[in-house]
């Protein structure tokens, strides 16, 4: 098995543990994630991701219904922001892939060998103790809390849609808390106009 992959922005601080899915949150990205669409609740249980998979389990690939979901609305919002890969064609294939992850977990269970990428990197579900935008940039809101998924949102969403209570994961920490380093988001958000224009101010005491 390949060594578990750290990356430049985070460091792994635990071995593999079973993390309760009810404690997990989808990652918030400032000026990209439409928090109001989430009703200011980033929990996995409330997520458009789980909602989408439950809909498909109930009704199959009813695209008339799927196109009305919060998940689609969020992805199309990314397209409007300049993330041009989120076309409807790409989104349709992405949604099918999301459901294939669920089918794999349902029929084969959770297999660690599926972590290994084409380049031989080991990418288990990785969980930050605190939200990245909070630790890195000082962005604090009372609704931005809990364990945040850094990597493995698809697997975690599928597991919750299947009714699982836990998922194997490693716990991580921000490698540069308070630094305001853009890290991987510098490239990832490079096409989003104005995303870095605002310097995130500290919240008044």
N, C-alpha and C positions, 0 to 999 in steps of 0.2 A: 504494500500500500504506500502510495506517495505521501510525503510529509504534508500535514495540513498547511494550507496556504494562508500566510499573513499577507497583508498588503501595506502600502505606504501610509494609509490613513488610520489603520486600526492594528491592535495587537491582541492575540488570543491569550486569555488568562485562565482557562479551564480546560479540562479534558471534556470528552463527550458526556453530556448529562441529558436526562429527560426533562424537557422544559414544558410546563403547562401551556397549552395553546391559548387559554383564556387570559394569560398574562402578556401576550405578545401584541405588538403594534406595528403597522405598516410604516415604512419610513416617510417622514415628512420632509419635503424640500421647499424651502422658502421661495415665494414668488412663482412656484411651479405647481405645487399641490393646492388645489382649490379647497381649502379647509371647510368652507361653507357647504360644499357638496358632500362632505363627510359629516356634516352637522357637528363640526368641531370635536370629533371623536375618532382618533386614529387607530382604535383597537382593531385587531384582526377580526373579532366577532362582528363588528359593525361594518367591516370593509366591503367596498364594491366587489372585491376579488372573491370573497366567500359567497356573496349574494349572487354573483354571476354563475358560479359553479353549481349552486343549489338550483338555480333556474334551469340550467341545462340538464341536471339530473332529473328534474321533474317533467320538463317539456321537450327535451331533446334540443337539437339545433334549430329552434324556432327563431329565425333571424329577425323577423318582425318584432319579436319581444326583446331579443338580445340587443338590437340597436337602440332600444329605449333605456337601457340600464345605465346606472351611474358609472360602471366600469368603462363603457364606451364613451360616455360624456367626458370622463377624465382624460382618456387617451386622445380624443379629438381636441380637447383643450391644449394638450401638448403640441399637437400639430399646428394649432393657431399661434402658439408661442414661438414657433420656428423649428420644432423637432420634426423635420419633414419626412422622417421614416414612418411616422404614424399615419400612413394612408389607410383608407378603408380596406384595401386589399391586404396590406400587411397586418392590420388589426384582426381581420377574419382568420388568417393563418395563425396568428398569435393566440387567439381564443381557442382554436382547435388544439394547439399545443398545450395550453393550460389544462384542457380537459384530458388530454393524453396522460399528463402527469397524474391526475386523479385516478384514471383507469389503472395506471401502473401500480399506484399505492394500493388500490382496492384489490387487485388480483395477485400481486406479488409481495405486498408489504413493503416496509422500508429497508432498502438495501444500500449499505454504505458504498458498495462498488460503483453505484451510479453517481457518486460525487466526482469521479475522475473525469476531467475534461480531455479533449482531443490532444492537448499539450501536456497531459500527464499531471495536471495540478489537482490537488485534493480540495474540493469546495463543498464542505458540509454546510448545513444551515448554521449561520453565524449571527449571534444576537448581541447587540450593544446593551450594556447595563442602562444607559441613558440615551435619549435621542441625540443624534449627531449634531443637528442644528443648535441644540441647547449647549452641548459641551464645547463645540468648536467655535461657535459664533455668539454665544450668550443670548440666544433667542429663547426666551422663557414665556410660556403661556400656561395657564392652569390646566388646559386640555392636552398639552404636549407632555406626556409622561409615560412611564412604564418601560418594559423591555422593548427595544426597537429592532426589527429584522434588518440586518445589513445585507445578508445574502440568503436566499431560500424562501422568498415570499410565495413563489408558486407552489412549492412543496408544503409549506405551512398552511396556505389557503386550502389546498386540496385535502390535507389531513383534517382540518376543521370541518370542511363540507362533508366529509365522510363520518364525522362524529367522533373522531379520535380525541383523546384528552391531552396527550403529550406528543412531542416530537423530539428525536435526538438532535442535539445542537451543541455548539461550543459557545462559551461566553467571551465577549470581547470588550475592549475599552478603546476610546479615542486615543490615538497615539500623540496627538498634539492639542490637548484641551486648551481652549482660550486663545489659541494662536491666530484664529481667523484665516488660516491657510485654506485655500480653495481645494487643494488636493485633487482627487479624481474628478470633482465637479467642475474644475476649470475647463477641462476638455468636454466633459459630458454635457455641460450647459452652455458651451461656447456659441451655439446658434440661437440661444434664447435672448432676444433683445432686451436690454435693460435689467437683466437679472442681477447684475453686480453693481448697478448704479447706486443702489441704496446701501449705505453702510449701516448694518443692523445696530441700532442704538441700545445701550443698556436699559433695562426696565427700571423706572424710578422706584426707589425704596418706599 
